[in-house]
Amino acid sequence: MSYVRWNDIRAAQVERASGEDAIEAGKQELLATVIGHRLAELRRTRGLTQQQGADRTGVTKGRGQQVEQDGEKSRAGWSAAPVVGPDR
């Protein structure tokens, strides 16, 4: 069975993906989505509604929903610690 080493094809794949910057941007977007979904999962695990999570973090319910949907892209100036941290 033959195989191809990543180092042998990496340059062509990076070019195909429009360069290193495009790959990094895609990676950051995916990571942001994962973080948002994880925040929602932690909120639900703690038995909090979206409104309760928003109240604990000092944002509106709509802003909390936006953070859960967009993750880090929307999180500037906002801390999830009151939702995901120790119970109060």
N, C-alpha and C positions, 0 to 999 in steps of 0.2 A: 504494500500500500504506500502510495506517495503522499507527501504533504508539502505545504508551502509555509515557510516561516514568515511571521508577521514582519520582521525587519526587511524581508525581501519585497514585500508588497505595500508597506506602509506609505511610502511617498506617493504612490499612485492613488491610494485610497484617500489620503489627505487632500490631494489635488481635486479628486472627484467630489469631495465634500465641500469644496470652495475654500479650503485653507484651514490653518490651525485656529484662527479666530472664530470661524464658523463652527468648528468642532467644539471649542470652549463655550461659545454662546449656547449651543444645543445642550451641552452637558449641564450648564448652569440652569437652563430652563427646566430640564428634567429633574434636577435636584430640587428646585423650588417647588415643583409639583409634588414630589415625594414628601417634602417637609410639610406642605399644606395638608396633605392627606393624613400624615402622621399626627399633626396637631388635632385634626378632627377626630381621629381614632382615639387619642388620649382623652379628649373632652368627653366623648361618648363613654369611654371606659370608666371615667369618674362619675358618670351618671348626670352630667350637666347638659342642659339644653343650650342651644346657640345663644339665647338671651342671657342665661346665667353666665356662660363663658365670657360674653361681651361685658356684662356688668362687672365681673371680677377683673377684667383687664382694662376697664375704663374706656371702652370704645363702643360704638353703636353695633347693633346686631348685624347690620349690613356690612360694616367694616370687618367684623369678625368672619362673616361668610366669605368676604373677598380674600382675607388672609388664608382661610382654609382652602380656597380654590386656587389661589396663586402662590401660596407659600411665601418664600423669602422675597419675591419680587414686590410684594405688597406690605412687607413687615417693617419697613423703616420706621423707627421711632416707637415701636410697639413691642411689648414683652409678653410672651406666652407663659411666663413663670407663674402667674396667679392661677392659670388653668392646669398646667402640667406639673407644677411643683407640689410640695406636700399639702395635704388637706388642711384647711383652716378650721 
